[in-house]
Amino acid sequence: MSYCKQQGKDKIIFVTKEDHETPSSAELIAEDPNDPYEDQGLILPNGEVNWNCPCLGGMASGPCGEQFKSAFSCFHYSEEEVKGSECIEQFRTMQECMQRYPELYPQEEDEEDKQSNRNAAEGEEQPSPASS
């Protein structure tokens, strides 16, 4: 016998082996073909940026969303010889914003930085490049 149990915000569903093996009778709802954001990817057919694309990882929302949109839009629409070279100020503004929220936008460390931090935490002396 299958049944559901509610625990706080969670809903736990218990099913029997027979229920689990029975093909689902659930009906799938067709996607709206007129939804301009559905399965469009990063760039919409009209050339605009799809800020709802999961590929942006939520960067377009949050405390630095507007700064991200400004920098990304500048880069996307850039026609300079070195693409995005005119966007340095927008990216700097975005980076400054992200540094104010390190818990939301942690900086990635490369392997060399991680090893340096581990060695410093262990109190080891760093070898100088000349002594290697």
Rosetta silent file (secondary structure, phi, psi, omega in degrees, C-alpha in Angstrom):
SEQUENCE: MSYCKQQGKDKIIFVTKEDHETPSSAELIAEDPNDPYEDQGLILPNGEVNWNCPCLGGMASGPCGEQFKSAFSCFHYSEEEVKGSECIEQFRTMQECMQRYPELYPQEEDEEDKQSNRNAAEGEEQPSPASS
SCORE:     score description
SCORE:     0.000 S_00000001
   1 L     0.000  123.506  178.661    0.000    0.000    0.000 S_00000001
   2 L   -84.614  148.572  176.350    1.454    3.341   -1.073 S_00000001
   3 E  -159.463  164.777  179.108    1.065    6.437    1.080 S_00000001
   4 E  -114.995  150.868  178.351    2.426    9.942    1.677 S_00000001
   5 E  -138.692  130.350 -179.950    3.719   11.452    4.894 S_00000001
   6 E   -97.299  126.772  174.765    4.353   15.153    5.513 S_00000001
   7 E  -128.055   99.531 -177.299    7.345   16.121    7.696 S_00000001
   8 L    63.150 -126.007 -179.606    7.676   19.871    7.927 S_00000001
   9 L   -83.585   -8.638 -175.379    8.285   21.201    4.438 S_00000001
  10 E   -95.731  145.068  175.861    9.064   17.724    3.077 S_00000001
  11 E  -116.339  119.074 -178.256    6.640   15.236    1.587 S_00000001
  12 E  -103.655  127.394 -177.836    7.748   11.601    1.865 S_00000001
  13 E  -112.847  122.135  177.132    6.171    9.142   -0.545 S_00000001
  14 E  -104.817  128.127  178.910    6.234    5.430    0.222 S_00000001
  15 L  -126.918  152.156  175.538    5.405    3.081   -2.673 S_00000001
  16 L   -82.477  164.688  178.860    5.152   -0.649   -2.977 S_00000001
  17 H   -60.606  -39.459 -179.348    7.271   -2.569   -5.458 S_00000001
  18 H   -64.935  -43.491  178.767    4.157   -3.226   -7.558 S_00000001
  19 H   -63.902  -38.331 -178.326    3.220    0.477   -7.660 S_00000001
  20 H   -67.692  -33.827 -177.747    6.772    1.395   -8.595 S_00000001
  21 H   -82.258  -16.169  179.473    6.842   -1.107  -11.483 S_00000001
  22 L   -73.356  133.420  178.753    3.491    0.054  -12.904 S_00000001
  23 L   -58.969  144.245 -178.762    3.915    2.531  -15.807 S_00000001
  24 L   -66.396  143.815  175.905    3.106    6.101  -14.868 S_00000001
  25 L  -106.917    9.543 -179.206   -0.280    7.481  -15.833 S_00000001
  26 L   -68.602  139.340  178.109    0.863   11.080  -15.355 S_00000001
  27 L   -97.111  131.032  178.109    0.171   13.362  -18.290 S_00000001
  28 L   -82.921  139.291  179.158    2.970   15.651  -19.377 S_00000001
  29 L   -88.832  126.652 -179.886    2.059   19.255  -20.007 S_00000001
  30 L   -66.147  142.785  177.639    3.274   20.473  -23.376 S_00000001
  31 L   -70.621  152.088  179.363    5.669   23.399  -23.306 S_00000001
  32 L   -79.302  111.345 -178.541    4.400   26.691  -24.597 S_00000001
  33 L   -66.222  -15.014  179.429    5.982   27.139  -28.037 S_00000001
  34 L   -93.079   -1.743  178.844    5.368   30.892  -27.763 S_00000001
  35 L   -72.851  113.829 -174.838    7.362   31.262  -24.541 S_00000001
  36 L   -68.995  -12.240 -177.683   10.372   33.334  -25.655 S_00000001
  37 L  -103.021   -7.883 -175.298   12.532   32.006  -22.796 S_00000001
  38 L   -76.953  121.186  175.724   11.816   28.289  -23.150 S_00000001
  39 L    50.939   39.626 -178.573   14.792   26.262  -24.403 S_00000001
  40 L   -99.270  -18.840 -176.311   16.372   29.265  -26.080 S_00000001
  41 L    82.127 -163.689 -174.172   19.814   29.169  -24.533 S_00000001
  42 L   -70.007  -39.010 -176.944   21.866   32.235  -23.708 S_00000001
  43 E  -111.869  125.508  179.253   20.966   34.309  -26.762 S_00000001
  44 L   -72.663  161.948 -179.710   17.343   34.703  -27.834 S_00000001
  45 L   -56.269  -27.123  179.644   16.395   34.529  -31.534 S_00000001
  46 L   -84.479    3.342  177.123   16.203   38.333  -31.599 S_00000001
  47 L    92.041   -6.866  179.495   19.842   38.573  -30.458 S_00000001
  48 L   -79.698  158.943  178.214   19.078   39.726  -26.913 S_00000001
  49 E   -77.621  134.193  177.020   20.572   38.063  -23.845 S_00000001
  50 L   -89.655   93.623 -176.670   18.269   35.557  -22.120 S_00000001
  51 L   -65.902  -14.111  178.615   18.804   36.593  -18.484 S_00000001
  52 L   -90.783    1.760 -178.354   16.685   33.584  -17.401 S_00000001
  53 L   -65.081  128.843  177.695   19.076   31.061  -18.954 S_00000001
  54 H   -61.866  -19.346 -179.106   20.224   28.520  -16.336 S_00000001
  55 H   -65.617  -16.908  177.907   23.651   28.690  -17.972 S_00000001
  56 H   -84.338   -5.546  175.446   24.208   32.030  -16.201 S_00000001
  57 L    59.277   29.965  178.036   23.996   30.284  -12.839 S_00000001
  58 L    78.594    6.126 -177.731   21.797   32.968  -11.304 S_00000001
  59 L   -63.522  -25.719 -177.877   24.407   35.691  -11.829 S_00000001
  60 L   -76.867   -7.802  175.849   21.792   38.013  -13.333 S_00000001
  61 L  -117.926  176.508 -178.795   19.944   38.102  -10.005 S_00000001
  62 L    94.826 -177.519 -173.212   21.220   38.802   -6.521 S_00000001
  63 L   -66.298  -21.159 -179.563   22.986   41.831   -5.107 S_00000001
  64 L  -114.822   19.105 -177.879   25.337   42.210   -8.107 S_00000001
  65 H   -60.512  -43.379 -178.579   22.856   41.228  -10.809 S_00000001
  66 H   -67.529  -38.009  177.835   22.622   44.668  -12.382 S_00000001
  67 H   -66.415  -39.409  176.975   26.408   45.036  -12.477 S_00000001
  68 H   -62.710  -46.522 -179.554   26.673   41.580  -14.074 S_00000001
  69 H   -60.108  -42.159 -179.948   24.040   42.462  -16.673 S_00000001
  70 H   -62.108  -47.887 -178.730   25.823   45.698  -17.511 S_00000001
  71 H   -66.937  -44.720 -177.442   29.217   44.010  -17.957 S_00000001
  72 H   -66.658  -42.165  178.883   27.850   40.990  -19.827 S_00000001
  73 H   -62.078  -44.489  179.107   25.701   43.132  -22.130 S_00000001
  74 H   -56.745  -47.248 -179.419   28.645   45.385  -22.904 S_00000001
  75 H   -64.939  -45.097 -177.109   30.755   42.359  -23.827 S_00000001
  76 H   -60.370  -43.518 -176.370   27.965   40.682  -25.821 S_00000001
  77 H   -89.889    0.757 -178.140   27.244   43.753  -27.936 S_00000001
  78 L   -60.303  135.742  176.449   30.908   44.780  -28.260 S_00000001
  79 L  -120.486   12.170  179.571   32.093   45.434  -31.792 S_00000001
  80 L   -67.820  158.763  177.363   35.630   46.448  -30.876 S_00000001
  81 L   -57.598  -45.791  172.659   38.621   44.737  -32.505 S_00000001
  82 L   -98.898   99.938 -172.990   39.461   43.256  -29.103 S_00000001
  83 L   -51.369  127.647  176.920   35.961   42.163  -28.050 S_00000001
  84 L    84.538    0.888 -176.605   34.942   43.711  -24.743 S_00000001
  85 H   -63.515  -22.532  178.004   37.936   46.017  -24.482 S_00000001
  86 H   -87.705    3.981 -174.349   35.577   48.958  -23.887 S_00000001
  87 H  -104.664    8.787 -174.492   33.879   47.098  -20.997 S_00000001
  88 H   -57.089  -42.081 -178.128   36.703   47.176  -18.455 S_00000001
  89 H   -64.872  -40.529  178.504   34.945   49.692  -16.212 S_00000001
  90 H   -64.607  -40.967  178.804   31.707   47.638  -16.126 S_00000001
  91 H   -69.327  -34.937  177.109   33.650   44.474  -15.230 S_00000001
  92 H   -64.674  -43.717  178.430   35.591   46.360  -12.567 S_00000001
  93 H   -61.485  -42.140  178.360   32.325   47.618  -11.045 S_00000001
  94 H   -63.447  -44.227 -179.347   30.933   44.069  -11.082 S_00000001
  95 H   -63.284  -41.254  178.203   34.083   42.691   -9.442 S_00000001
  96 H   -62.048  -41.068  177.979   33.991   45.358   -6.723 S_00000001
  97 H   -62.950  -46.395 -177.548   30.378   44.471   -5.998 S_00000001
  98 H   -63.531  -32.240  178.817   31.165   40.752   -5.845 S_00000001
  99 H   -69.812  -21.918  176.524   34.014   41.379   -3.416 S_00000001
 100 L   -76.860  -13.219 -178.701   31.513   42.991   -1.031 S_00000001
 101 L  -128.758   62.807 -175.957   29.616   39.658   -0.904 S_00000001
 102 L   -63.022  -24.196  179.032   32.319   36.945   -0.582 S_00000001
 103 L   -72.854  -25.816  178.697   29.839   34.459    0.882 S_00000001
 104 L   -92.711  -31.089 -176.657   27.749   34.663   -2.308 S_00000001
 105 L  -127.257   71.766 -179.151   30.614   35.034   -4.787 S_00000001
 106 L   -65.751  142.794  178.309   33.601   33.078   -3.448 S_00000001
 107 L   -80.977  137.486  177.942   36.837   33.626   -5.325 S_00000001
 108 L   -82.292  138.652  177.462   38.280   30.559   -6.983 S_00000001
 109 L  -106.733  144.515  172.813   41.838   29.711   -6.087 S_00000001
 110 L   -84.965  172.199 -175.230   44.212   27.921   -8.384 S_00000001
 111 H   -59.166  -37.611 -179.663   46.235   24.961   -7.119 S_00000001
 112 H   -64.281  -41.763  178.066   49.323   27.103   -6.430 S_00000001
 113 H   -64.819  -41.281 -179.466   47.283   29.502   -4.246 S_00000001
 114 H   -62.341  -43.847 -179.847   45.698   26.588   -2.370 S_00000001
 115 H   -65.025  -40.885  178.508   49.121   25.042   -1.645 S_00000001
 116 H   -61.505  -42.475  179.595   50.494   28.422   -0.505 S_00000001
 117 H   -66.514  -39.838  177.710   47.546   28.872    1.844 S_00000001
 118 H   -63.966  -45.280 -179.762   47.943   25.338    3.249 S_00000001
 119 H   -62.973  -41.384  179.379   51.662   25.859    3.816 S_00000001
 120 H   -64.930  -39.059  179.761   51.052   29.233    5.490 S_00000001
 121 H   -67.394  -31.368  179.580   48.390   27.688    7.727 S_00000001
 122 H   -86.454   -4.043  177.778   50.810   24.934    8.732 S_00000001
 123 L    79.038   16.433  179.227   53.550   27.486    9.461 S_00000001
 124 L   -80.564  150.932  176.517   55.864   26.137    6.783 S_00000001
 125 L   -82.880  140.309  177.815   58.306   28.409    5.068 S_00000001
 126 L   -80.755  130.963  175.735   57.721   28.956    1.391 S_00000001
 127 L   -69.890  141.025  178.310   60.683   27.990   -0.798 S_00000001
 128 L   -79.824  150.705 -178.589   61.923   30.869   -2.871 S_00000001
 129 H   -59.438  -29.587 -178.078   61.866   30.383   -6.654 S_00000001
 130 H   -71.447  -25.832 -176.862   65.674   30.847   -6.752 S_00000001
 131 H   -87.719   -4.604 -179.137   66.264   27.909   -4.372 S_00000001
 132 L   -79.236    0.000    0.000   64.297   25.387   -6.437 S_00000001
